[in-house]
Amino acid sequence: MPVRFYKCRIPVEHLALAVEIWFKKKDFETQRFGNKEQMIVQARKGGLWASVAGMAQALTVRLKAWEDGVEVHTGAGKWLDKAAAGGVGWFVFWPLAVTAGVGVYQQAQLGEQLLTFLEHFVREADKDYHRQEENQKENKEVPE
């Protein structure tokens, strides 16, 4: 589960709304809930056929407010469904194995695309922005 820390003054609710809008522009069904301390945004795409074929994408984004910024966790959902569809597809109907593999790849790319979006959004919204990797959060040195 990728983790990023954005040193910024943007309220976590605003970042969660930006994430939700980003997903909706990509035709995802979304839900957003939480409070000023922590927000969760969930997004999924695809109907019954996409789920059966292993291409239903789901991503959960957890945004946690800290005094000096926002911590963002992204996690893929339905990995077991994709693995199961791949196994069934291989033995029963081989095109399902291909679509399950495509779904796994697309899901991995989606998390990276979201983090890239957040990087640009925070940079534009907060001119004092500074991103830190999780291991740097508490002023820890990163070995070179």
Summary of the structure (lengths in Angstrom):
residues: 144
radius of gyration: 17.2
end to end distance: 23.2
largest distance: 55.1
contacts: 440
relative contact order: 0.21
helix: 47%
strand: 28%
